[in-house]
Structure formats: C-alpha cells, structure tokens
Amino acid sequence: LGSYSTGMRQRAKLAQAIAGDPKLLLLDEPTSGLDPAGRDEMLELIQDIPRRTGAHMIISTHILPDVEKSCDQIVVLREGAVLYAGPLAPLVASEGNIYEVRVKDDPAPLAKALEADGCSVNREGSTLHVRVPSGAATAMPMCLRRLRMMRSPPQDALKRGCSASAFATARKKNGR
C-alpha cells in the first residue's frame, strides 16, 4: 500500500472496514488528503454503504461540506461539549426572507433606500439585517435583486459566514 495514492489507500482502508459486514462503521476523516475528485468518489462510496449493507456510520470530520453531503443526523462538539445534536436540515434551512448585508461604506443610505422599498432594516455597525416583506419576491428592492435566493451550507449556519457581491457582502440568514 505504500506506493498507492492517498485516495487508493483511503479506499483500501474502507474496503477493510466493510469486509466483516459490520453493523456500525466509525470513519475518522475519511476524505482527509483527497483531491476534489477523490473526495467526491469517497463520499459516494460512504453514501452507498448503508444502502447496500444496512450498516450505520459515524463519521468524524471537520470538513462541513462532507457532512452536508453524507449525513442526515449530526453532533457538533466544541472542546468536548455538545453544541448541537439532531437533524442536519434545520442548520441548513434558510429563513426565507431575511438577509444580512455587510456594507463597505456608510450603510445609512442603503438602509434608507431599503426602508423606502418596504423592508424592515436593523443596523449593527456596518451590517444590516434586512427583512424583505413576505410575498415580495417580485417586488424585491432593486439593490437586493442581484442576490440569489440560496440555502446556506452548514459552515454558514455554524460560523455565520457570507459571500461577496459588488457593493456589499450578503447571504440568507439561517433559521438557527
């Protein structure tokens, strides 16, 4: 195995783990060190095992996109304490009509324009929390039309990250 690539070694380890037809598999960082294609292949294998064998899996990883692709229940730990235990879905579900907008310059003019368009705006420094009125998707304020409606990945739910746009950075706020 010494001359095999990281991906081949990871697959060989997975094959060894399932050879005895276990009911529970513990996988520690199964995609660590893999390139994007290798990561996708490994995640497909991991998703296929329970379907084919009925085995349950516990995956330990810090790579949150892997969690989203392969898990439906999660436990989030920090320094040994459980921060969250339960379904993944609530962490990645968006609230629907609330945006966090981080403005590079003075946010007051943008806040004023959004309020004039019927939005509710709360300001925290250079960050605006904007609630677009329900059912107003077609009447969304002009400056927010460029933002895509999107579901945040779990790292956004946990870290509260955001993505860039031309005049500000913005993202959908999560329900948690």
N, C-alpha and C positions, 0 to 999 in steps of 0.2 A: 504493500500500500504506500510505501514511502515515495515512490515516483509518481503517484497519482496526483491529479489536481485537487484543490480543496473541495470542489464540487463532487468529484468522484469519491473522495474519502467520506464526505458527509452522506452521500447516497449509500455507500457500503456500511456505514455505521447504522443508518436507518434500516437497511436490509437485515443486519444482525439483530437489531432490536425487535423486528417483527417476526423473525424466523420461528420463535417458540410460540407463536399465536397468543400473545399476552392480551389480557383484558384491559390493562392500563399501561400506557406508554408515557414516560417522562422524557421530554425533549428539552435540553438546555441549549439555548441559542442555536437552533437548527439551521439558520441561514447565515450565521456569522462567517464572514470572509468570502461570501459568494458574490459574484458579479450579478447584475440585474437579471440576466437570462437564467443563471443558475438559481437565483433566489426564487424566481417565478416557477421554475421546474420543481424545486424542493417544496414550495407551498402547495403546488398541485398534488404532489405525492402525499403530503401531510393531510390535505383535504380528502383524498381518496381512501386513505386507510380506514377511517371509521365506517365509510360506506361499504367497503369490501369485507371488513373483518368484524365490525361491531365493537371494536376496541375504543375505549375512551382515551383522551390525550390531555396531558398537562404540558403546556409549553411555557418555558421561562425565556423571556426575551425583553429587550429594551427597545426593539425596533417596532414602533407602534403601527406603521402600515402593514406589517406582517400580522399583527394581532387582528387588525380590521379584516384582512383577507381570510384568516383561518379560524377565527374564534367567534362564538356567539355568547359565551359567558366569560367574564374576566374578573380578576382580583388585582387591584392596584396597590402596591406596597411602597412605603417610604420609610426608611430606617426601621424596618421590621413591623411597622404599624400598618394596618389595613386602612387605606383611604377610601376604597370603593370595592364592593363585591356585588356582582349581579350581571344582568344582561348588558351587552355592548351597545345595543340600539339606543338607549337614552343618552349615551355620551356622544353619539354622532348625529342625533336628530337635531334639526335646526328649529328654532322657534318660529320661523316663518316670515316675520316682517320687521325684525329688529336688526339694525346694522351698527357696527362700531366703526367709526370713521376717524382715522388719525390724520390730522391736517398739519402740513409742514409749516404753514404760516399762521396768521391770526385766524382762528376758526369762527370768529364772530360773524363775518359777512356770509359765510356758508350756512351757519346756524340760522341766521335771519332769513336767508332765501328758502331754506328747508321749512321753516315755520310758516312762511308765507304760502308755501305749497301744501300746507295742511299737516305737516309732520310734527310729531312731538319730539323735542330735542332736549337732552340733558347733557350738560357740558362738564367735563372733568379735565381741566387744563387744556391741552391741545387735542383732546379726544372728545368726540361727540357720540352719544348713543342716540340713534335715530330710529324712531318707530314710524314706519310708513302705515297710513291708515289701512285697515282691512279692506280687501276688495279693490285696492287702488293700484294693482299691478300695472294696468294700462295707463293710469294717471300718475305713475311714479314720478317724483320730481326729476326734472331734466338732468341735474347733476348726478343722480343716482342711477340713471338708466344704463350707464355703462357697466355697472356692477352686475355680475352674473349671480343668479339665484343658485346657491350651491350648498351642499352638505359638507360640513367641516369634518376632516379626519380626526381620529381620537386625540392626536397630539395637540390639536387646536382646542379641543374640549378640556384637555388637562393643562396645557401651557398657556392657552389664550393667545395664540399667535395670530398673525394677519398677513395678507398678501398685498402687493403693491399695485397701485393704479397711477394714472398720470398726475393727479393733483393731490392725492391723499392715499393712505393705505386703508383698506376696508375689508371686512368679512362679515358673514352672517354670524350673529351671536347664537350660541347653543342654548338649549333649554336647561342645562345644568351649570 
